[in-house]
Amino acid sequence: TPQVEMRAGMSYFHETIWKGVPKFLRRVDTALKNIGINERVPYNAPLIQFSSWMGGDRD
């Protein structure tokens, strides 16, 4: 059902995006520091783009 699909999508969001993006950005900051760049990646830097398949198949 659409409700089940929405719940699954929110679960993916929480487990992968909410937890994963900060971890990824910390790793990018560390990698930059390791090569001598001592600036942090700005929070509004377009490093990641999100999209969704939910609702796209019109079930």
N, C-alpha and C positions, 0 to 999 in steps of 0.2 A: 504494500500500500504506500501511498505518498508519505504517510506519517512514519512508517518504518524506514523509508528511504531518508527522510529528514533526520530522524534520530541517529541513523548510522552515519550520515554526513556530519552531524554535530560531534559524534564520537571521534571521527577521523580528525576533525578540526582540533578538538581538545588534545588528543594524544599525539598528533604529528605536528601540527602547526603551532599551537600554543606552547608546547614544550620544545619543539625542534628548531624553530626560527631563532629564539634567543641563543640556543647552543651553537647554531650555525654562525651567527654574528660574532659570538665570542671567539670562535675558531678563526674567522676571517681577521678579527682584530689581532689575535695572536700571530697569525701568519704574516700580517703586515709588520708587526713589531719585530718579528724574526728577521725580516729583510731590511730593517732600519727605518721603517715608516712609523713614527710615533704618534700618529693621529688615529682616532677611532673612526669607524665608518659612521657617517651620519644616519640617524634613525629614519630619515626620509629618503635615503639612497635607494634607487630602484634596482636592488640586487635580485629580488624575487618577485615573480608575478603569479597571482593565483587565479584559477578558473575552476569551474565545477561542471560535472556531468549531470548533476541532480536535476531532474525534470526535463532533461534534454531528449529523453526517449518517449516522452508523453504517455507513460503507462499510468 
